[in-house]
Amino acid sequence: MTIPFTAASRCSRYRRRILEISQQVSALHIAPAFSCTEIVDVIYNELMATPVARESEDVFIMSKGHGCMIQYVILEERGILSRADVDAYCKPHGILGAHPDYGNPGIRASTGSLGHGLGMLVGQAYAEKLKGTSVNFFGVLSDGELQEGSTWEAISMAANLRLDNLLVFVDNNDFTSLDRMSLAQPAFYPVLEKVQAFNWAAAEVDGHDSRALVTAARALPSDRPRMVIAKTTKGKGVSFMEGVSIWHYRSPSPAEFEQALRELQEGS
Amino acid sequence: MRNKFSDAFYEASLTNDKLCLIVADISPAGSLAKFRETAPQRFINVGVAEQVMVGIAAGLAMRGFRPFIYTIATFCLYRPFEFVRDDLCYQNLPVTIMGIGGGLSYSTLGATHHAQEDVALAMSIPNLNILAPCDPAEVEVMTRWCTEQELGPVYLRLGKAGEPDLTSHLNVPWQFGKIRRIREGNDHCIVTYGVVTRMALEVAEKLESRGVSTAVVTVPTLKPLDREGLGDLFAEFGNVTVIEESAPRALGLEVEALAFRTKYEGGLQVFALRDEFIHCYGSHEDILTAHGLSSEQIAQTLLTAYRV
């Protein structure tokens, strides 16, 4: 099976490109993008039936909008965003900001405020059920988004509407901006049983194991909405970023940048 | 108004399979029950969950449907406010937000059900179009317009039931973005919208009986506001009065700003709800009166102010 090797090299490439962009801006969400790099990679490169951007194709929405750097670099690789677009990230002459903006190439919903993506996914997925198409919908939620009541409203409605065309990944890095979830919000866990109780098909896997992500997603019963709870590490791939809150929104210094690049090259 | 909306929506749905109605646990009045029977898949009751009501509407609109979200105005606009702002307005999607019982229509239910700030709040959001019909005839034509329009999100502010017909006899049809003259007069002009238009007409009658010829103009489209049309009123009338069932920072403030910018030298009075929550009960008229919005109080104040 070739998934692990190619996925690993892709993910290393994506992380290095994100680091490269980090040197052009004073701050960006590196760690939140690194924690869901493997997830977004398998969605685009293994699970979505066709590339993005046209109406008849599968749809991906980055509900945790602050992780969108990984989406941008994948869209760049596919030619949906240009290199110039991505280089102009957060610049006055650019089109891309720190959160996805509906209408930009490949961006299927404006997110950034947490707890909005799943509701819009439910609406979009239901629309295609009404039309009788086979379009599938994919989303990535942060674990922090599962603290939003609106996300649970959407989880409930996705099951009520029997949306078997919806597959959601939770980037369960156990961190919100301020705190570690398991310490500050222990009632948040367990997630798996909560979601299953809403009549979703759900599984929990290592969110940096590309093969496990794909296998788990494909193994879930396909007669209802599906969720893969991906156990991840915030800042994955760079030792000094992993699990360190400050990297939620900070650009590395030139020295830190060099070290991070070295680590990613060694790891790939 | 509610029944006229239901009839118009149902009628449009017979030839438009893109129309969806998303309700948050509110009983479908009149013809909406028929819509539920004929198109059960396009009638979605999300239950008591207004945030996802808006999110689902956004998602449906993104895939080509024309959703209407439908519940009491406070729960359509206030409870899911940030979803209205981000999902519908920021993304500029053609979703109609039905604000049932806008203003103080739910007079006995207390301040939790009073949408007294709805217009002021809605006017502050970019891309949001605001329609406030004054009678069932305007509800009908506006509903039809909402089913077909391509502009973006609309807040359609309705009363409840039993509002009289005020506009069917007019020769000039309702037009999006334009003010509408529903009563002729020469000396003084009342500018108003929504359910209190009937009361504004009573004020005009009272002034007329005291020799003040009073026109009544409605502002059925509060956003985009017909500033040109309103500016023309300043040129035509020596006195202008705004009557609105809204918190103080809505149409009245816009008209005052316009008067300032155009250096209007005539008399200008604004009658709106006070900047207070309402702790009294009774009929709609009773609680409007408690806030100074009755034809008697307004007519008296105007006769004094304009020294007639």
Contacts between the chains, C-beta under 8 A, distances in Angstrom:
chain1	res1	chain2	res2	distance
A	102	B	62	8.0
A	102	B	90	7.6
A	102	B	91	4.6
A	103	B	91	7.8
A	108	B	62	7.3
A	109	B	58	7.8
A	109	B	62	7.2
A	109	B	91	7.2
A	110	B	86	6.4
A	110	B	87	7.9
A	110	B	90	5.5
A	110	B	91	5.4
A	113	B	82	6.4
A	113	B	86	5.5
A	115	B	51	7.5
A	116	B	55	6.4
A	116	B	83	6.7
A	116	B	86	6.0
A	116	B	87	6.1
A	118	B	55	7.4
A	119	B	51	6.6
A	119	B	52	4.6
A	119	B	54	7.2
A	119	B	55	2.1
A	119	B	56	6.1
A	119	B	58	7.4
A	119	B	59	7.1
A	119	B	83	7.3
A	119	B	87	7.3
A	120	B	55	5.1
A	120	B	56	7.9
A	120	B	58	5.1
A	120	B	59	4.4
A	120	B	62	7.1
A	120	B	87	6.2
A	121	B	59	6.5
A	122	B	52	6.8
A	122	B	55	6.7
A	122	B	56	5.5
A	122	B	59	6.2
A	123	B	55	6.0
A	123	B	56	3.8
A	123	B	57	6.4
A	123	B	58	5.8
A	123	B	59	1.9
A	123	B	60	4.7
A	123	B	61	7.7
A	123	B	62	7.3
A	123	B	63	7.7
A	123	B	67	7.9
A	124	B	59	3.9
A	124	B	60	7.4
A	124	B	62	5.7
A	124	B	63	5.3
A	125	B	59	7.3
A	126	B	44	7.7
A	126	B	56	6.7
A	126	B	59	7.0
A	126	B	60	6.8
A	127	B	59	6.4
A	127	B	60	4.8
A	127	B	62	7.6
A	127	B	63	3.4
A	127	B	64	7.0
A	127	B	65	5.6
A	128	B	63	6.3
A	130	B	41	5.9
A	130	B	42	7.0
A	130	B	65	7.3
A	131	B	63	7.5
A	149	B	51	7.1
A	150	B	51	3.9
A	150	B	52	6.3
A	150	B	55	7.0
A	150	B	83	7.2
A	153	B	46	7.3
A	153	B	49	4.0
A	153	B	51	5.5
A	153	B	52	3.8
A	153	B	55	7.9
A	154	B	52	4.9
A	154	B	55	6.3
A	156	B	47	7.8
A	156	B	49	7.1
A	156	B	52	7.8
A	157	B	46	5.8
A	157	B	49	7.1
A	157	B	52	5.2
A	157	B	56	6.6
A	161	B	44	7.6
